[in-house]
Amino acid sequence: MPTEAAPPRKRGPVPKLSADKIADAVLAVGFSEASVTAVSQHLGVTHAALYRHIGDRDGMLRAAIVRLLDAWDWPDLADDWREVLWREARSWWALCEANHGFVAALGIAPFMPLPMSRRTLKVAAHLQTFGLSANDSLMVVDMVTDMVHDIFHRSQQRRGVIEHALHMAPEEAAKHLEGVGDDMVEVILGRLIGDPWPWFASKLELVLDGLTTRIPPG
C-alpha cells in the first residue's frame, strides 16, 4: 500500500546579506570571537553564503573595522593643540577598550582603512594651524595612535608579566632588581603594575612636552 508523501518542509525566508549586515554581525559577536562560524550563526546563514558576500574572514574583519571607524563619535578638534591630542588619545582608548580584538584585526589589514586615514589627516591638518610643520603634525598623530594601539596589542602579554611578577620568588625578584634604586622599584610597583592608563598618560605627557619645543613662539 503506497504511503502518503510527507508534506514539504516549510522554510523561513532566507536572510538578505550585505557587507554592512556582516560588519554589524562581527561587531555584535566581537572581533576576538568573530569566526566565520560564529558570524554565520549570528546571521542565520550558511558559510557559503557568507563567503560569497565577503570573501574570507579577513575581508569580514576589514568590513567591520571600516563600519566601526565610520560610525565612531570622534571628538571635536579643540583650540588648544595639547587638548587635541589628549582627546584623540582618549577616543582611541575608548574605542579599543569597547572593541576587544580590534587592534589585532587592524594589524592584519593590508592597508590603512579609509576612515582612519581621513581622521589622521584631518587631525594633522588641524595641528598645522598651531605652527607645527606638516611632518611633525602627521608624526605626532601617528605616534599617539600607535601608543594607544600598542597598549592594547600587548595587553595579554602585559597581564602575563604582571602575574609573573606578583608571584615571583624573592630570589628571582632580587636578580631582576639587582643594582636598581628604591625610587625605580617604587615606579615599577606603583606605575607599571595595575591600570595601564596612568602610565600611558605619563608617556603621552612626555611626548607633548617634547613637542612644545617644535612649535614656534607667538
C-alpha positions as CSV (number, residue, x, y, z in Angstrom):
1,M,0.0,0.0,0.0
2,P,1.6,3.3,-1.0
3,T,2.3,5.7,1.8
4,E,1.3,9.3,1.6
5,A,4.1,11.6,0.8
6,A,5.2,13.9,3.6
7,P,4.3,17.5,3.1
8,P,7.2,19.7,2.1
9,R,9.1,21.2,5.0
10,K,8.4,24.9,5.3
11,R,11.4,27.1,5.1
12,G,11.7,30.6,6.6
13,P,12.8,33.5,4.4
14,V,16.5,33.5,3.6
15,P,18.1,36.4,5.3
16,K,19.3,39.0,2.9
17,L,23.0,39.7,3.3
18,S,25.1,42.8,2.7
19,A,28.5,43.9,3.7
20,D,27.0,46.2,6.3
21,K,25.0,43.5,7.9
22,I,28.0,41.2,8.0
23,A,30.1,44.0,9.5
24,D,27.4,44.7,12.1
25,A,27.4,41.0,13.0
26,V,31.1,41.0,13.5
27,L,30.8,43.9,15.9
28,A,28.0,42.2,17.7
29,V,29.9,39.0,18.1
30,G,33.2,40.8,18.8
31,F,36.4,40.9,16.9
32,S,38.1,38.3,19.1
33,E,35.2,35.8,18.7
34,A,34.4,36.6,15.0
35,S,35.0,33.3,13.3
36,V,33.1,32.5,10.1
37,T,31.1,30.0,12.1
38,A,30.1,32.5,14.8
39,V,29.2,35.2,12.4
40,S,27.2,32.9,10.1
41,Q,25.3,31.5,13.1
42,H,24.6,35.1,14.3
43,L,23.1,35.9,10.9
44,G,21.4,32.6,10.4
45,V,23.1,31.9,7.1
46,T,25.5,29.3,5.8
47,H,29.2,29.6,5.5
48,A,28.9,29.5,1.7
49,A,26.5,32.5,1.7
50,L,28.9,34.4,3.9
51,Y,31.9,33.7,1.7
52,R,30.0,34.8,-1.4
53,H,29.4,38.2,0.1
54,I,32.7,38.9,1.9
55,G,35.3,36.6,0.5
56,D,37.1,35.3,3.7
57,R,37.4,36.0,7.4
58,D,40.0,38.8,6.8
59,G,37.5,40.6,4.4
60,M,34.8,40.2,7.1
61,L,37.0,41.9,9.7
62,R,38.1,44.6,7.4
63,A,34.5,45.5,6.6
64,A,33.8,45.6,10.4
65,I,36.7,47.9,11.0
66,V,35.6,50.4,8.4
67,R,32.0,50.2,9.7
68,L,33.2,50.8,13.3
69,L,35.5,53.7,12.4
70,D,32.9,55.3,10.2
71,A,30.3,55.3,13.0
72,W,32.7,56.3,15.8
73,D,31.9,59.6,17.6
74,W,35.3,61.3,17.2
75,P,35.9,64.3,19.4
76,D,35.7,67.9,18.2
77,L,39.1,69.5,17.3
78,A,39.9,71.8,20.2
79,D,41.5,75.2,20.0
80,D,44.5,74.0,22.1
81,W,46.9,71.6,20.4
82,R,47.6,69.6,23.6
83,E,43.9,69.1,24.1
84,V,43.5,68.0,20.5
85,L,46.0,65.2,21.1
86,W,44.6,64.3,24.6
87,R,41.1,64.0,23.1
88,E,42.4,61.8,20.3
89,A,44.2,59.5,22.7
90,R,41.1,59.2,25.0
91,S,38.9,58.5,22.0
92,W,41.2,55.7,20.6
93,W,41.5,54.3,24.1
94,A,37.7,54.1,24.5
95,L,37.3,52.5,21.0
96,C,39.9,49.9,21.7
97,E,38.5,49.2,25.2
98,A,35.0,48.8,23.9
99,N,36.0,46.5,21.0
100,H,38.3,43.8,22.3
101,G,40.4,42.4,19.5
102,F,40.1,45.5,17.3
103,V,43.9,46.2,17.3
104,A,44.7,42.6,16.3
105,A,42.2,42.8,13.5
106,L,43.6,46.1,12.3
107,G,47.0,44.5,12.3
108,I,46.1,42.1,9.5
109,A,44.7,44.8,7.2
110,P,46.9,45.2,4.2
111,F,46.4,49.0,4.2
112,M,45.1,51.7,6.5
113,P,41.3,51.8,6.4
114,L,39.9,54.9,4.7
115,P,38.1,56.3,7.8
116,M,41.3,56.0,9.8
117,S,43.4,57.7,7.1
118,R,40.9,60.5,6.8
119,R,40.8,61.1,10.6
120,T,44.6,61.0,10.9
121,L,45.0,63.6,8.1
122,K,42.2,65.8,9.5
123,V,43.8,66.0,12.9
124,A,47.2,66.5,11.5
125,A,46.0,69.4,9.3
126,H,44.4,71.0,12.3
127,L,47.7,70.8,14.3
128,Q,49.4,72.7,11.5
129,T,47.3,75.7,12.4
130,F,49.2,75.9,15.6
131,G,52.5,76.3,13.8
132,L,53.6,72.7,13.6
133,S,55.2,71.5,10.4
134,A,53.3,69.0,8.2
135,N,56.0,66.4,9.2
136,D,55.6,66.9,12.9
137,S,51.8,67.2,12.8
138,L,51.4,63.9,11.0
139,M,54.2,62.2,13.0
140,V,52.6,63.1,16.4
141,V,49.1,61.9,15.4
142,D,50.6,58.7,14.2
143,M,52.6,58.3,17.4
144,V,49.6,58.9,19.7
145,T,47.6,56.4,17.8
146,D,50.4,53.8,17.8
147,M,51.0,54.3,21.5
148,V,47.3,53.5,22.3
149,H,47.2,50.6,20.0
150,D,50.5,49.2,21.4
151,I,48.9,49.1,24.9
152,F,46.0,47.0,23.7
153,H,48.1,44.9,21.3
154,R,50.3,43.8,24.2
155,S,47.6,43.7,26.9
156,Q,47.7,39.9,27.2
157,Q,51.5,39.9,27.4
158,R,51.3,42.7,30.0
159,R,48.9,40.7,32.2
160,G,51.2,37.7,32.0
161,V,54.2,39.8,33.0
162,I,52.3,41.3,35.9
163,E,51.0,37.9,37.0
164,H,54.6,36.5,36.9
165,A,56.0,39.5,38.8
166,L,53.4,39.2,41.6
167,H,54.2,35.6,42.2
168,M,57.9,35.8,41.7
169,A,60.1,34.1,44.3
170,P,62.2,36.7,46.3
171,E,65.4,35.2,44.9
172,E,64.3,35.7,41.3
173,A,63.0,39.2,42.1
174,A,66.4,40.1,43.6
175,K,68.1,39.1,40.3
176,H,65.8,41.4,38.3
177,L,66.3,44.3,40.6
178,E,70.0,44.0,41.3
179,G,71.5,47.4,41.3
180,V,68.2,49.2,40.9
181,G,67.4,52.0,43.3
182,D,64.4,52.2,45.6
183,D,62.9,55.0,43.6
184,M,62.9,52.9,40.4
185,V,61.4,50.0,42.3
186,E,58.7,52.3,43.5
187,V,57.9,53.3,39.9
188,I,57.8,49.6,38.8
189,L,55.4,48.7,41.7
190,G,53.3,51.8,41.7
191,R,53.0,52.7,38.0
192,L,53.7,49.7,35.8
193,I,51.5,47.2,37.7
194,G,47.8,47.9,37.6
195,D,45.7,50.2,35.4
196,P,47.7,51.0,32.3
197,W,46.1,54.4,31.7
198,P,48.2,56.4,34.2
199,W,51.4,55.0,32.7
200,F,50.2,55.7,29.2
201,A,49.2,59.2,30.3
202,S,52.6,60.0,31.7
203,K,54.2,58.7,28.4
204,L,51.9,60.9,26.4
205,E,52.7,64.0,28.6
206,L,56.4,63.4,28.0
207,V,55.8,63.3,24.2
208,L,53.7,66.5,24.3
209,D,56.3,68.3,26.5
210,G,58.9,67.5,23.8
211,L,56.6,68.6,21.0
212,T,56.4,72.0,22.7
213,T,59.9,72.8,21.5
214,R,58.9,72.3,17.9
215,I,56.1,74.9,18.0
216,P,57.2,78.5,17.0
217,P,56.6,81.0,19.8
218,G,53.9,83.6,19.5
